[in-house]
Amino acid sequence: MKTIAATYNSDVLIVDTETANIEPLDVQRNACNRVYMAPGDMHFKFIDRDRSIEEFDVKAGDIIIAFWDPDFPHKYIKITSDEWKENLDNYNKQIKELNTTNDEIDEAC
Protein backbone atom coordinates (compact mmCIF):
# COMPACT_ATOMS: atom_id res chain seq x y z
CA MET A 1 0.00 0.00 0.00
CA LYS A 2 1.26 3.47 -0.83
CA THR A 3 0.99 6.33 1.63
CA ILE A 4 1.71 10.02 1.19
CA ALA A 5 3.69 11.12 4.22
CA ALA A 6 4.61 14.70 5.13
CA THR A 7 7.64 15.45 7.28
CA TYR A 8 7.99 18.22 9.85
CA ASN A 9 10.00 20.33 7.37
CA SER A 10 7.27 20.10 4.70
CA ASP A 11 8.90 17.44 2.53
CA VAL A 12 6.23 15.14 1.14
CA LEU A 13 7.08 11.55 0.30
CA ILE A 14 5.38 8.54 -1.23
CA VAL A 15 6.02 5.49 0.94
CA ASP A 16 5.29 2.01 -0.37
CA THR A 17 4.87 -0.19 2.70
CA GLU A 18 5.02 -3.40 0.65
CA THR A 19 8.37 -2.72 -1.05
CA ALA A 20 9.84 -0.24 1.49
CA ASN A 21 10.41 2.13 -1.42
CA ILE A 22 10.40 5.85 -0.60
CA GLU A 23 10.34 8.59 -3.23
CA PRO A 24 9.62 12.33 -3.13
CA LEU A 25 6.31 13.69 -4.32
CA ASP A 26 7.03 16.40 -6.87
CA VAL A 27 6.09 19.93 -5.92
CA GLN A 28 3.60 21.46 -8.32
CA ARG A 29 4.79 25.00 -9.06
CA ASN A 30 1.54 26.82 -9.47
CA ALA A 31 2.42 30.50 -9.88
CA CYS A 32 -0.04 31.40 -7.15
CA ASN A 33 0.19 35.13 -6.61
CA ARG A 34 -2.36 36.14 -3.99
CA VAL A 35 -4.91 34.56 -1.69
CA TYR A 36 -8.15 36.29 -0.72
CA MET A 37 -11.03 35.29 1.54
CA ALA A 38 -14.52 36.38 0.54
CA PRO A 39 -15.97 38.51 3.36
CA GLY A 40 -19.55 37.63 2.46
CA ASP A 41 -21.84 36.07 -0.10
CA MET A 42 -21.28 37.95 -3.36
CA HIS A 43 -20.46 37.71 -7.04
CA PHE A 44 -16.82 37.75 -8.25
CA LYS A 45 -16.04 39.21 -11.67
CA PHE A 46 -12.69 39.71 -13.44
CA ILE A 47 -12.34 41.42 -16.82
CA ASP A 48 -8.97 40.69 -18.41
CA ARG A 49 -7.06 42.97 -20.77
CA ASP A 50 -8.39 41.04 -23.75
CA ARG A 51 -11.91 41.75 -22.42
CA SER A 52 -12.50 38.09 -21.52
CA ILE A 53 -14.54 37.68 -18.35
CA GLU A 54 -14.25 35.24 -15.49
CA GLU A 55 -17.01 35.23 -12.92
CA PHE A 56 -18.41 33.05 -10.18
CA ASP A 57 -20.41 33.29 -6.96
CA VAL A 58 -18.65 33.08 -3.63
CA LYS A 59 -19.91 32.54 -0.12
CA ALA A 60 -18.45 34.03 3.04
CA GLY A 61 -15.15 32.30 3.75
CA ASP A 62 -14.57 30.97 0.23
CA ILE A 63 -10.97 31.32 -0.86
CA ILE A 64 -10.09 33.13 -4.08
CA ILE A 65 -6.65 32.36 -5.53
CA ALA A 66 -5.05 34.73 -8.05
CA PHE A 67 -2.42 33.46 -10.48
CA TRP A 68 0.19 35.72 -12.01
CA ASP A 69 0.93 33.70 -15.15
CA PRO A 70 -0.98 35.24 -18.08
CA ASP A 71 -0.95 31.92 -19.96
CA PHE A 72 -3.08 30.12 -17.37
CA PRO A 73 -6.64 29.47 -18.56
CA HIS A 74 -8.03 30.81 -15.24
CA LYS A 75 -6.55 33.88 -13.56
CA TYR A 76 -8.74 33.37 -10.50
CA ILE A 77 -10.19 30.24 -8.95
CA LYS A 78 -12.49 29.63 -6.01
CA ILE A 79 -11.71 27.06 -3.34
CA THR A 80 -14.33 26.02 -0.83
CA SER A 81 -12.47 24.49 2.08
CA ASP A 82 -12.93 24.69 5.83
CA GLU A 83 -9.24 23.85 6.32
CA TRP A 84 -8.09 26.78 4.14
CA LYS A 85 -10.46 29.11 5.97
CA GLU A 86 -9.28 27.86 9.36
CA ASN A 87 -5.63 28.42 8.44
CA LEU A 88 -6.29 31.91 7.07
CA ASP A 89 -8.40 32.83 10.11
CA ASN A 90 -5.57 31.65 12.37
CA TYR A 91 -2.98 33.62 10.37
CA ASN A 92 -5.11 36.79 10.45
CA LYS A 93 -5.59 36.37 14.21
CA GLN A 94 -1.82 36.09 14.72
CA ILE A 95 -1.19 39.23 12.62
CA LYS A 96 -3.86 41.14 14.58
CA GLU A 97 -2.28 40.07 17.89
CA LEU A 98 1.17 41.07 16.64
CA ASN A 99 -0.11 44.47 15.51
CA THR A 100 -1.81 44.99 18.89
CA THR A 101 1.44 44.17 20.68
CA ASN A 102 3.39 46.53 18.40
CA ASP A 103 0.85 49.32 19.04
CA GLU A 104 1.18 48.80 22.80
CA ILE A 105 4.97 48.99 22.54
CA ASP A 106 4.73 52.16 20.43
CA GLU A 107 2.46 53.78 23.02
CA ALA A 108 4.84 52.85 25.83
CA CYS A 109 7.75 54.49 24.04
PANU-228990 format. One record per atom (N, C-alpha, C, CB): residue in three letters; atom name; x, y, z. Coordinates in Angstrom, 1 decimal, padded with zeros to 4 digits. Each point is the difference from the previous one (the first is absolute). Glycine has a CB too. Example, Ala and Ser with C-alpha at 12.3 -4.5 7.8 and 13.67 -1.06 7.14 Angstrom:
R     r    a     east    north       up
R   Ala    N    013.2   -005.7    007.8
R   Ala   CA   -000.9    001.2    000.0
R   Ala    C    000.9    001.2    000.0
R   Ala   CB   -001.9   -001.2    001.2
R   Ser    N    001.5    002.3   -001.9
R   Ser   CA    000.9    001.1    000.0
R   Ser    C   -000.8    001.1    000.8
R   Ser   CB    001.2   -000.6   -002.2
This chain:
R     r    a     east    north       up
R   Met    N    000.8   -001.2    000.0
R   Met   CA   -000.8    001.2    000.0
R   Met    C    000.9    001.2    000.0
R   Met   CB   -001.9   -001.2    001.2
R   Lys    N    001.5    002.2   -002.0
R   Lys   CA    000.8    001.3    000.0
R   Lys    C   -000.7    001.0    000.9
R   Lys   CB    000.8   -000.5   -002.4
R   Thr    N    000.0    001.3    003.0
R   Thr   CA   -000.4    001.0    000.9
R   Thr    C    000.7    001.3   -000.3
R   Thr   CB   -000.5   -001.7    001.8
R   Ile    N   -000.2    002.8   -001.8
R   Ile   CA    000.7    001.3   -000.1
R   Ile    C    000.3    000.5    001.4
R   Ile   CB   -001.2    000.6   -002.2
R   Ala    N    002.5   -000.4    002.5
R   Ala   CA    000.4    000.4    001.3
R   Ala    C    000.7    001.4    000.0
R   Ala   CB    000.2   -002.4    000.6
R   Ala    N   -000.6    003.3    000.2
R   Ala   CA    000.6    001.3    000.1
R   Ala    C    000.9    000.0    001.2
R   Ala   CB   -002.0    001.1   -001.1
R   Thr    N    003.2   -000.5    001.0
R   Thr   CA    000.9    000.1    001.1
R   Thr    C   -000.1    001.4    000.7
R   Thr   CB    001.6   -001.5   -001.2
R   Tyr    N   -001.0    001.7    002.3
R   Tyr   CA   -000.1    001.2    000.7
R   Tyr    C    000.5    001.2   -000.7
R   Tyr   CB    000.2   -001.3    002.1
R   Asn    N    000.7    001.1   -003.1
R   Asn   CA    000.6    001.1   -000.7
R   Asn    C   -000.7    000.2   -001.4
R   Asn   CB    002.2   -000.4    001.2
R   Ser    N   -003.4   -000.1   -001.3
R   Ser   CA   -000.8    000.1   -001.2
R   Ser    C    000.4   -000.8   -001.2
R   Ser   CB   -000.5    002.2    000.8
R   Asp    N    001.4   -003.1   -000.7
R   Asp   CA    000.3   -001.0   -001.1
R   Asp    C   -001.2   -001.0    000.0
R   Asp   CB    002.6    000.3    000.2
R   Val    N   -003.0   -000.6   -001.4
R   Val   CA   -001.1   -001.0   -000.2
R   Val    C    000.6   -001.1   -000.8
R   Val   CB   -001.8    001.8    000.1
R   Leu    N    001.5   -003.0    000.5
R   Leu   CA    000.6   -001.2   -000.6
R   Leu    C   -001.1   -001.0   -000.3
R   Leu   CB    002.1    000.3    001.3
R   Ile    N   -001.9   -001.2   -002.3
R   Ile   CA   -000.8   -001.2   -000.2
R   Ile    C    000.7   -001.2    000.5
R   Ile   CB   -001.0    001.1   -002.1
R   Val    N    000.3   -001.7    003.1
R   Val   CA    000.6   -001.2    000.6
R   Val    C   -000.8   -001.2   -000.3
R   Val   CB    000.8    001.4    001.9
R   Asp    N   -000.1   -002.4   -002.5
R   Asp   CA   -000.6   -001.3   -000.4
R   Asp    C    000.3   -001.0    001.1
R   Asp   CB    000.2    000.5   -002.5
R   Thr    N   -001.2   -000.8    003.3
R   Thr   CA    000.3   -000.9    001.2
R   Thr    C    000.2   -001.4   -000.4
R   Thr   CB   -001.4    001.5    001.3
R   Glu    N    001.1   -001.9   -002.5
R   Glu   CA    000.2   -001.4   -000.4
R   Glu    C    001.4   -000.2   -000.5
R   Glu   CB   -002.4   -000.2   -000.7
R   Thr    N    003.0    001.2    000.0
R   Thr   CA    001.4   -000.1   -000.6
R   Thr    C    001.0    000.8    000.8
R   Thr   CB   -001.0   -000.4   -002.2
R   Ala    N    000.6    001.2    003.2
R   Ala   CA    000.8    000.9    000.8
R   Ala    C    000.7    001.0   -000.9
R   Ala   CB    000.4   -001.9    001.6
R   Asn    N   -001.0    002.2   -002.7
R   Asn   CA    000.5    001.0   -000.9
R   Asn    C   -000.5    001.4    000.4
R   Asn   CB    000.1   -001.7   -001.9
R   Ile    N    000.8    002.7    001.9
R   Ile   CA   -000.4    001.4    000.4
R   Ile    C    000.5    000.9   -001.1
R   Ile   CB    000.1   -000.5    002.5
R   Glu    N   -001.0    001.3   -003.0
R   Glu   CA    000.3    001.0   -001.0
R   Glu    C   -000.7    001.3    000.3
R   Glu   CB    000.4   -001.8   -001.7
R   Pro    N    000.3    002.9    001.2
R   Pro   CA   -000.7    001.3    000.3
R   Pro    C   -001.2    000.2   -000.9
R   Pro   CB    002.2    001.0    000.7
R   Leu    N   -003.1   -000.2   -000.2
R   Leu   CA   -001.2    000.4   -000.8
R   Leu    C    000.4    001.4   -000.6
R   Leu   CB   -001.7   -001.3    001.4
R   Asp    N    001.6    001.4   -002.7
R   Asp   CA    000.4    001.2   -000.7
R   Asp    C   -000.8    001.2    000.4
R   Asp   CB    000.8   -001.4   -001.9
R   Val    N   -000.2    002.5    002.2
R   Val   CA   -000.7    001.2    000.3
R   Val    C   -000.6    000.6   -001.3
R   Val   CB    001.5    000.5    002.0
R   Gln    N   -002.7   -000.1   -002.0
R   Gln   CA   -000.7    000.6   -001.1
R   Gln    C    000.2    001.5    000.1
R   Gln   CB   -001.7   -002.0   -000.2
R   Arg    N    002.5    002.5   -000.6
R   Arg   CA    000.2    001.5   -000.1
R   Arg    C   -001.3    000.6   -000.6
R   Arg   CB    002.6   -000.2   -000.1
R   Asn    N   -003.3    001.0    000.8
R   Asn   CA   -001.3    000.4   -000.5
R   Asn    C   -000.1    001.5   -000.3
R   Asn   CB   -000.9   -001.9    001.3
R   Ala    N    002.0    002.7   -001.1
R   Ala   CA   -000.1    001.4   -000.3
R   Ala    C   -001.1    000.7    000.8
R   Ala   CB    000.9   -000.5   -002.3
R   Cys    N   -001.2    000.0    003.4
R   Cys   CA   -001.0    000.7    000.9
R   Cys    C    000.5    001.3    000.4
R   Cys   CB   -001.0   -002.2    000.8
R   Asn    N    000.2    003.3   -001.0
R   Asn   CA    000.5    001.3    000.3
R   Asn    C   -000.6    000.6    001.3
R   Asn   CB    000.2    000.3   -002.4
R   Arg    N   -001.5   -000.4    002.5
R   Arg   CA   -000.7    000.5    001.2
R   Arg    C   -001.1   -000.9    000.4
R   Arg   CB    000.6    002.4   -000.7
R   Val    N   -000.9   -002.3    002.0
R   Val   CA   -001.1   -000.7    000.6
R   Val    C   -001.0    000.9    000.7
R   Val   CB    001.5   -002.0    000.3
R   Tyr    N   -002.7    001.9   -000.6
R   Tyr   CA   -001.0    000.9    000.6
R   Tyr    C   -001.1   -000.9    000.6
R   Tyr   CB    000.4    001.8   -001.7
R   Met    N   -001.1   -001.2    002.7
R   Met   CA   -001.1   -000.7    000.6
R   Met    C   -001.3    000.9   -000.1
R   Met   CB    001.5   -001.2    001.7
R   Ala    N   -002.5    000.6   -002.3
R   Ala   CA   -001.2    000.8   -000.3
R   Ala    C   -000.6    000.4    001.4
R   Ala   CB   -000.4   -001.2   -002.2
R   Pro    N    000.1    002.5    002.4
R   Pro   CA   -000.6    000.4    001.3
R   Pro    C   -001.5   -000.3    000.1
R   Pro   CB    001.8    001.8    000.0
R   Gly    N   -002.4   -002.1   -001.1
R   Gly   CA   -001.4   -000.3    000.1
R   Gly    C   -000.5   -000.6   -001.3
R   Gly   CB   -000.3    001.9    001.5
R   Asp    N   -001.0   -002.2   -001.6
R   Asp   CA   -000.5   -000.6   -001.2
R   Asp    C   -000.1    001.1   -001.1
R   Asp   CB   -001.4   -001.8    001.4
R   Met    N    002.0    001.6   -002.5
R   Met   CA    000.0    000.9   -001.1
R   Met    C    000.4   -000.6   -001.3
R   Met   CB    000.5    001.8    001.7
R   His    N   -000.4   -001.0   -002.7
R   His   CA    000.3   -000.4   -001.3
R   His    C    001.4    000.5   -000.3
R   His   CB   -002.4    000.0   -000.8
R   Phe    N    003.3   -000.8    000.2
R   Phe   CA    001.4    000.4   -000.3
R   Phe    C    000.0    000.1   -001.6
R   Phe   CB    001.0   -001.2    002.0
R   Lys    N   -000.3    002.3   -002.4
R   Lys   CA    000.1    000.2   -001.5
R   Lys    C    001.3    000.6   -000.3
R   Lys   CB   -002.5    000.4   -000.2
R   Phe    N    003.2   -001.0   -000.8
R   Phe   CA    001.3    000.5   -000.4
R   Phe    C   -000.1    000.2   -001.5
R   Phe   CB    001.2   -001.2    001.8
R   Ile    N   -000.8    002.4   -002.3
R   Ile   CA    000.1    000.3   -001.4
R   Ile    C    001.4    000.2   -000.4
R   Ile   CB   -002.3    001.1    000.0
R   Asp    N    002.8   -002.0   -000.8
R   Asp   CA    001.4    000.0   -000.4
R   Asp    C    000.3    001.0   -001.1
R   Asp   CB    000.1   -002.4    000.6
R   Arg    N    001.2    002.7   -000.9
R   Arg   CA    000.3    001.0   -001.0
R   Arg    C   -000.6   -000.3   -001.3
R   Arg   CB    002.1    000.3    001.2
R   Asp    N   -002.2   -001.6   -001.5
R   Asp   CA   -000.6   -000.4   -001.4
R   Asp    C   -001.5    000.1    000.1
R   Asp   CB    002.0   -001.5   -000.5
R   Arg    N   -002.6    002.0    001.6
R   Arg   CA   -001.4    000.2    000.2
R   Arg    C   -000.7   -001.4    000.3
R   Arg   CB    000.1    002.0   -001.5
R   Ser    N    000.6   -003.1    001.7
R   Ser   CA   -000.6   -001.2    000.4
R   Ser    C   -000.4    000.1    001.4
R   Ser   CB    001.4   -001.3   -001.6
R   Ile    N   -002.5    000.6    002.0
R   Ile   CA   -000.5    000.2    001.3
R   Ile    C    000.0   -001.4    000.8
R   Ile   CB   -001.5    002.0   -000.8
R   Glu    N    001.9   -001.9    002.0
R   Glu   CA   -000.2   -001.2    000.9
R   Glu    C   -000.9    000.5    001.1
R   Glu   CB    002.3   -001.0   -000.6
R   Glu    N   -003.2    000.2    001.0
R   Glu   CA   -000.9    000.3    001.1
R   Glu    C   -000.6   -001.2    000.6
R   Glu   CB   -000.5    002.1   -001.1
R   Phe    N    000.3   -002.0    002.4
R   Phe   CA   -000.6   -001.0    000.8
R   Phe    C   -000.6    000.5    001.3
R   Phe   CB    001.6   -001.7   -001.0
R   Asp    N   -002.4    001.0    001.6
R   Asp   CA   -000.6    000.4    001.3
R   Asp    C    000.9   -000.6    001.1
R   Asp   CB   -002.4    000.1   -000.9
R   Val    N    002.5    000.7    002.0
R   Val   CA    000.8   -000.4    001.2
R   Val    C   -000.9    000.2    001.2
R   Val   CB    002.2    000.6   -001.1
R   Lys    N   -001.9   -001.5    002.1
R   Lys   CA   -000.7    000.1    001.3
R   Lys    C    001.0    000.5    001.0
R   Lys   CB   -001.6   -001.8   -000.6
R   Ala    N    001.1    002.4    001.7
R   Ala   CA    000.9    000.4    001.0
R   Ala    C    001.0   -001.1    000.4
R   Ala   CB   -001.8    001.6    000.9
R   Gly    N    003.1   -001.2   -000.9
R   Gly   CA    001.1   -001.0    000.4
R   Gly    C    000.5   -000.8   -001.2
R   Gly   CB   -001.1   -000.2    002.1
R   Asp    N    000.5    000.3   -003.3
R   Asp   CA    000.6   -000.6   -001.2
R   Asp    C    001.4    000.6   -000.3
R   Asp   CB   -002.3   -000.5   -000.9
R   Ile    N    003.2   -000.3    000.4
R   Ile   CA    001.3    000.5   -000.3
R   Ile    C    000.1    000.3   -001.5
R   Ile   CB    001.0   -001.3    002.0
R   Ile    N   -000.4    002.5   -002.3
R   Ile   CA    000.2    000.3   -001.4
R   Ile    C    001.5    000.1   -000.2
R   Ile   CB   -002.2    001.3   -000.1
R   Ile    N    002.7   -002.1   -000.8
R   Ile   CA    001.4    000.0   -000.3
R   Ile    C    000.3    000.7   -001.3
R   Ile   CB    000.3   -002.2    001.2
R   Ala    N    000.7    003.1   -001.2
R   Ala   CA    000.3    000.7   -001.2
R   Ala    C    001.4   -000.6   -000.6
R   Ala   CB   -001.2    002.2    000.8
R   Phe    N    001.3   -002.3   -002.1
R   Phe   CA    001.2   -000.5   -000.6
R   Phe    C    000.6    001.0   -000.8
R   Phe   CB   -000.9   -002.3    000.0
R   Trp    N    002.2    002.5    000.0
R   Trp   CA    000.7    001.0   -000.7
R   Trp    C    000.3   -000.3   -001.5
R   Trp   CB    001.0    000.7    002.2
R   Asp    N   -001.0   -002.0   -002.5
R   Asp   CA    000.4   -000.4   -001.3
R   Asp    C   -001.1    000.3   -001.0
R   Asp   CB    001.5   -001.8    000.9
R   Pro    N   -001.2    002.7   -001.9
R   Pro   CA   -001.1    000.3   -001.0
R   Pro    C   -000.4   -001.1   -000.9
R   Pro   CB    000.9    002.3    000.1
R   Asp    N   -000.1   -003.4   -000.2
R   Asp   CA   -000.3   -001.1   -000.9
R   Asp    C   -001.0   -001.0    000.7
R   Asp   CB    002.2    000.3   -001.1
R   Phe    N   -002.5   -000.1    002.4
R   Phe   CA   -000.9   -001.0    000.6
R   Phe    C   -001.4    000.3   -000.5
R   Phe   CB    001.5   -000.1    002.1
R   Pro    N   -002.3   -001.0   -002.3
R   Pro   CA   -001.3    000.2   -000.5
R   Pro    C   -000.9    000.7    001.0
R   Pro   CB    000.3   -002.1   -001.3
R   His    N    000.0    002.0    002.6
R   His   CA   -000.8    000.7    001.1
R   His    C    000.9    000.9    000.8
R   His   CB   -001.7   -001.9    000.1
R   Lys    N    001.4    003.2   -000.1
R   Lys   CA    000.9    000.9    000.8
R   Lys    C   -000.4   -000.1    001.5
R   Lys   CB    000.2    001.5   -002.0
R   Tyr    N   -001.5   -001.8    002.2
R   Tyr   CA   -000.5   -000.1    001.4
R   Tyr    C   -000.8   -001.3    000.1
R   Tyr   CB   -000.1    002.5    000.3
R   Ile    N    000.2   -003.2    000.9
R   Ile   CA   -000.8   -001.2    000.2
R   Ile    C   -000.5    000.1    001.5
R   Ile   CB    001.4   -001.4   -001.6
R   Lys    N   -002.6    000.8    001.8
R   Lys   CA   -000.6   -000.1    001.3
R   Lys    C    000.3   -001.3    000.6
R   Lys   CB   -001.8    001.6   -000.7
R   Ile    N    002.1   -001.6    002.0
R   Ile   CA    000.2   -001.2    000.8
R   Ile    C   -001.0    000.0    001.2
R   Ile   CB    002.5   -000.2   -000.8
R   Thr    N   -003.3   -000.8    000.9
R   Thr   CA   -000.8   -000.1    001.2
R   Thr    C    000.6   -001.0    000.9
R   Thr   CB   -002.1    000.7   -001.3
R   Ser    N    002.7   -000.3    002.4
R   Ser   CA    000.6   -000.9    000.9
R   Ser    C    000.1    000.5    001.4
R   Ser   CB    001.4   -000.8   -001.9
R   Asp    N   -002.0    000.1    002.8
R   Asp   CA    000.1    000.4    001.4
R   Asp    C    001.4    000.0    000.6
R   Asp   CB   -002.3   -001.0    000.3
R   Glu    N    003.2    000.2   -000.8
R   Glu   CA    001.4   -000.1    000.4
R   Glu    C    000.7    001.3   -000.4
R   Glu   CB    000.0   -002.5   -000.1
R   Trp    N   -000.2    002.9   -001.2
R   Trp   CA    000.6    001.3   -000.5
R   Trp    C   -000.5    001.1    000.9
R   Trp   CB    000.2   -000.9   -002.4
R   Lys    N   -001.5    001.0    002.6
R   Lys   CA   -000.6    001.1    000.8
R   Lys    C    000.6    000.0    001.4
R   Lys   CB   -002.1   -000.1   -001.4
R   Glu    N    002.2   -001.1    002.0
R   Glu   CA    000.5    000.0    001.4
R   Glu    C    001.5    000.5    000.0
R   Glu   CB   -001.6   -002.0    000.5
R   Asn    N    002.4    001.6   -001.4
R   Asn   CA    001.4    000.4   -000.1
R   Asn    C    000.1    001.5   -000.2
R   Asn   CB    000.7   -002.2   -000.9
R   Leu    N   -001.5    002.8    000.0
R   Leu   CA    000.0    001.4   -000.2
R   Leu    C   -000.5    000.8    001.2
R   Leu   CB   -000.3   -000.4   -002.5
R   Asp    N   -000.8   -000.1    003.1
R   Asp   CA   -000.5    000.6    001.2
R   Asp    C    001.1    000.1    001.1
R   Asp   CB   -002.4   -000.8   -000.6
R   Asn    N    003.1   -000.4    000.8
R   Asn   CA    001.0    000.0    001.0
R   Asn    C    001.2    000.9   -000.4
R   Asn   CB   -000.6   -002.4    000.5
R   Tyr    N    001.0    002.5   -001.7
R   Tyr   CA    001.0    000.9   -000.4
R   Tyr    C   -000.4    001.5    000.2
R   Tyr   CB    000.7   -001.7   -001.7
R   Asn    N   -001.9    002.0    001.3
R   Asn   CA   -000.5    001.4    000.3
R   Asn    C   -000.1    000.3    001.4
R   Asn   CB   -001.3   -000.1   -002.1
R   Lys    N    001.0   -000.8    003.0
R   Lys   CA   -000.1    000.2    001.4
R   Lys    C    001.4    000.2    000.5
R   Lys   CB   -002.0   -001.5    000.2
R   Gln    N    003.0    000.8   -000.6
R   Gln   CA    001.4    000.2    000.4
R   Gln    C    000.5    001.4   -000.4
R   Gln   CB    000.4   -002.5   -000.2
R   Ile    N   -000.7    002.9   -001.0
R   Ile   CA    000.4    001.3   -000.5
R   Ile    C   -000.7    001.1    000.9
R   Ile   CB    000.4   -000.9   -002.4
R   Lys    N   -001.6    000.7    002.7
R   Lys   CA   -000.8    001.0    000.8
R   Lys    C    000.7    000.1    001.4
R   Lys   CB   -002.1   -000.4   -001.3
R   Glu    N    002.4   -000.7    001.9
R   Glu   CA    000.6    000.0    001.3
R   Glu    C    001.4    000.6   -000.1
R   Glu   CB   -001.3   -002.1    000.6
R   Leu    N    002.1    001.9   -001.6
R   Leu   CA    001.3    000.6   -000.2
R   Leu    C   -000.1    001.5   -000.1
R   Leu   CB    000.8   -002.1   -001.1
R   Asn    N   -001.8    002.5    000.3
R   Asn   CA   -000.2    001.5   -000.2
R   Asn    C   -000.4    000.6    001.3
R   Asn   CB   -000.7   -000.4   -002.4
R   Thr    N   -000.2   -000.2    003.2
R   Thr   CA   -000.4    000.5    001.3
R   Thr    C    001.2    000.1    000.9
R   Thr   CB   -002.3   -001.0   -000.3
R   Thr    N    003.1    000.0    000.3
R   Thr   CA    001.2    000.1    000.9
R   Thr    C    001.0    001.1   -000.5
R   Thr   CB   -000.2   -002.5    000.4
R   Asn    N    000.3    002.6   -001.7
R   Asn   CA    000.9    001.1   -000.5
R   Asn    C   -000.6    001.4    000.3
R   Asn   CB    000.8   -001.5   -001.8
R   Asp    N   -002.1    001.7    001.8
R   Asp   CA   -000.7    001.2    000.3
R   Asp    C    000.3    000.3    001.5
R   Asp   CB   -001.8   -000.3   -001.8
R   Glu    N    001.7   -000.7    002.7
R   Glu   CA    000.2    000.2    001.4
R   Glu    C    001.4    000.4    000.3
R   Glu   CB   -001.8   -001.7    000.5
R   Ile    N    002.8    001.1   -001.2
R   Ile   CA    001.4    000.4    000.1
R   Ile    C    000.2    001.4   -000.4
R   Ile   CB    000.7   -002.4   -000.3
R   Asp    N   -001.3    002.8   -000.9
R   Asp   CA    000.1    001.4   -000.5
R   Asp    C   -000.5    001.0    001.0
R   Asp   CB   -000.2   -000.9   -002.3
R   Glu    N   -001.0    000.6    002.9
R   Glu   CA   -000.5    000.9    001.0
R   Glu    C    000.8    000.1    001.3
R   Glu   CB   -002.2   -000.6   -000.9
R   Ala    N    002.9   -000.5    001.3
R   Ala   CA    000.8    000.1    001.1
R   Ala    C    001.3    000.7   -000.2
R   Ala   CB   -000.9   -002.2    000.7
R   Cys    N    001.3    002.3   -002.0
R   Cys   CA    001.2    000.8   -000.3
R   Cys    C   -000.3    001.4   -000.1
R   Cys   CB    001.0   -001.9   -001.2
